[in-house]
């Protein structure tokens, strides 16, 4: 449901703009409200799952997701839709956190764990990959409302499957909640994302905007203080000393600086930039999302063979190459010939990165703290996603404005920004025609301005993917790659346990040493599978 919900909504945004008379900023909020809500409570959801039971919160999230999807599908108002999307994001956060923690707690052995996360990636990829064509098909055959209403039916099926197949698990040591940490972190993240999304409207230097970001900084400082004094913190900072955890966490953020936020704006480019209709747009979006369906099993096998410290940075680099190809295509006479291959390449990179990131992060801690690790993973994803949904929208508008200034010598100001936002929002051909009829700006200049804005966005996506790939590679030091918890060790590796980090933080040993008893038998089993002649050659080398 989560993958389908993510990729099926962007194709219907132009229709929502027409039906509800929503502006560009409201369309941004239709997506941003969902990610903002998820970002705000992800860490709290992980802590609650550890405390009260992962299965219990998973079932609660399913029921809430069905109810909020029903509201989204029945509303006639853009503000109500935005509010319902916020509540839908809260319930999605419960489901997403519990999915990863349930897999992490039920599957701990290396190969079994890899298969479980690979299947999770496949199922998620099915929803994500076919979401665009499903959304477009619903528009063509029925009504846009069924893009939301279909989740009600899926939630009922999921509820029965979860009740039958999921085992309850929790952290036996989580006797109390870190309420101070939950409240301060939630306020800090909420205010940060609110500052980013509303900064262009309020003015980044306005008293209101400065007050919002000041509250975010103060709340973050309060969170750090609360965590350092809590007996049972929501985030144990000692885990950042594990290079696999830190490297994978940066990879988790990298996907959301490029691939995921761009999927929200890509339908606009297909509609307005390439002139595709709804069905063609849905088919074109498959090039972007479908590789995520087929690549996760390969990604897990590569992680077992070459270690996540190579696979995750390589996946981010491939995403960057895809954006480079799209950028080149956007400037050519026949952009579709390079845009679509660039989309495929970016999708392959995402598939190589996504499941190894989740597997590596949750394997870096003991199973009892899987909720904490999963919460940190998803918080990093959703915080960077909400940040970049707003930032890419800002870059898109700025790029469009720059083209209008250069080609038409238009004066900068609120009027130019409003006109640029109208160009972006008018993705449907009918809306474009209406906009051009009301304006004296030539149609070629409007299309060139939109293409220029998307060129800026593609350059940003490529640059951020490459930069975060390099950062992730640096954090994955060679020793960290060899010590990946949950991944098989090379046959030439001695059986001595990995050296433990300093125990200056009292909780570090619990987090970092829990996997040691599990790893020795797994290495023994896997080494026995290697032919003796080959094993001897590897040891000798």
WOBEL-V687134 format. One record per backbone hydrogen bond with DSSP energy under -1.0 kcal/mol. CO is the residue of the C=O (numbers start at 0). NH is the residue of the N-H. Records with the same first field share a line. If there is no record, write none. Layout:
BEGIN
CO: NH  NH
END
This chain:
BEGIN
0: 4
1: 5
2: 6
3: 7
8: 11
9: 12
11: 15
12: 16
13: 17
14: 18
15: 19
22: 26
23: 27
24: 28
25: 29
26: 30
27: 31
28: 32
30: 34
31: 35
32: 36
33: 37
34: 38
35: 39
36: 40
37: 41
40: 44
41: 45
42: 46
43: 47
44: 48
45: 49
46: 50
47: 51
48: 52
49: 170
52: 56
53: 57
54: 58
55: 59
56: 60
57: 61
58: 62
59: 63
60: 64
61: 65
62: 66
63: 67
64: 68
65: 69
66: 70
67: 71
68: 72
69: 73
70: 74
76: 80
77: 81
78: 82
79: 83
80: 84
81: 85
82: 86
83: 87
84: 88
85: 89
86: 90
87: 91
88: 92
89: 93
90: 94
91: 95
92: 96
93: 97
94: 98
95: 99
96: 100
97: 101
98: 102
99: 103
100: 104
101: 105
102: 106
108: 112
109: 113
110: 114
111: 115
112: 116
113: 117
114: 118
115: 119
116: 120
117: 121
118: 122
119: 123
120: 124
121: 125
122: 126
123: 127
124: 128
125: 129
129: 133
130: 134
131: 135
132: 136
133: 137
134: 138
135: 139
136: 140
137: 141
142: 145
143: 146
144: 147  148
145: 149
147: 150
148: 151
149: 153
150: 154
151: 155
152: 156
153: 157
154: 158
155: 159
156: 160
157: 161
158: 162
159: 163
160: 164
161: 165
168: 53
170: 173
172: 174
176: 178
177: 181
178: 182
179: 183
180: 184
181: 185
182: 186
183: 187
184: 188
185: 189
186: 190
187: 191
188: 192
189: 193
190: 194
191: 195
192: 196
193: 197
194: 198
197: 201
198: 202
202: 205
205: 209
206: 210
207: 211
208: 212
209: 213
210: 214
211: 215
212: 216
213: 217
214: 218
215: 219
216: 220
217: 221
218: 222
219: 223
220: 224
221: 225
222: 226
223: 227
224: 228
225: 229
235: 238
236: 239
237: 240
238: 241
241: 245
242: 246
243: 247
244: 248
245: 249
246: 250
247: 251
248: 252
249: 253
250: 254
253: 256
254: 259
257: 261
258: 262
260: 263
261: 265
264: 268
265: 269
266: 270
267: 271
268: 272  273
269: 275
276: 280
277: 281
278: 282
279: 283
280: 284
283: 286
284: 288
285: 289
288: 291
289: 292
290: 294
294: 298
295: 299
296: 300
297: 301
298: 302
299: 303
300: 304
301: 305
302: 306
306: 309  310
307: 311
309: 313
310: 314
311: 315
312: 316
313: 317
314: 318
315: 319
316: 320
317: 321
318: 322
319: 323
320: 324
321: 325
322: 326
323: 327
324: 328
325: 329
328: 331
333: 336
334: 337  338
335: 339
337: 341
338: 342
339: 343
340: 344
341: 345
342: 346
343: 347
344: 348
345: 349
346: 350
347: 351
348: 352
349: 353
352: 356
353: 357
354: 358
355: 359
356: 360
357: 361
358: 362
365: 368
366: 369
368: 372
369: 373
370: 374
371: 375
372: 376
373: 377
374: 378
375: 379
376: 380
377: 381
378: 382
379: 383
380: 384
381: 385
382: 386
383: 387
384: 388
385: 389
386: 390
387: 391
388: 392
389: 393
390: 394
391: 395
392: 396
393: 397
394: 398
395: 399
396: 400
397: 401
398: 402
399: 403
400: 404
401: 405
402: 406
403: 407  409
412: 416
413: 417
414: 418
415: 419
416: 420
417: 421
418: 422
419: 423
420: 424
421: 425
424: 426
427: 431
428: 432
429: 433
430: 434
431: 435
432: 436
433: 437
441: 445
442: 446
443: 447
444: 448
445: 449
446: 450
447: 451
448: 452
449: 453
450: 454
451: 455
452: 456
453: 457
454: 458
455: 459
456: 460
457: 461
458: 462
459: 463
460: 464
461: 465
462: 466
463: 467
464: 468
465: 469
466: 470
467: 471
468: 472
469: 473
470: 474
471: 475
474: 476
476: 480
477: 481
478: 482
480: 483
483: 486
489: 492
504: 507
506: 510
507: 511
508: 512
512: 515
514: 518
515: 519
517: 521
518: 522
519: 523
520: 524
521: 525
522: 526
523: 527
526: 529
530: 534
531: 535
532: 536
533: 537
534: 538
535: 539
536: 540
END
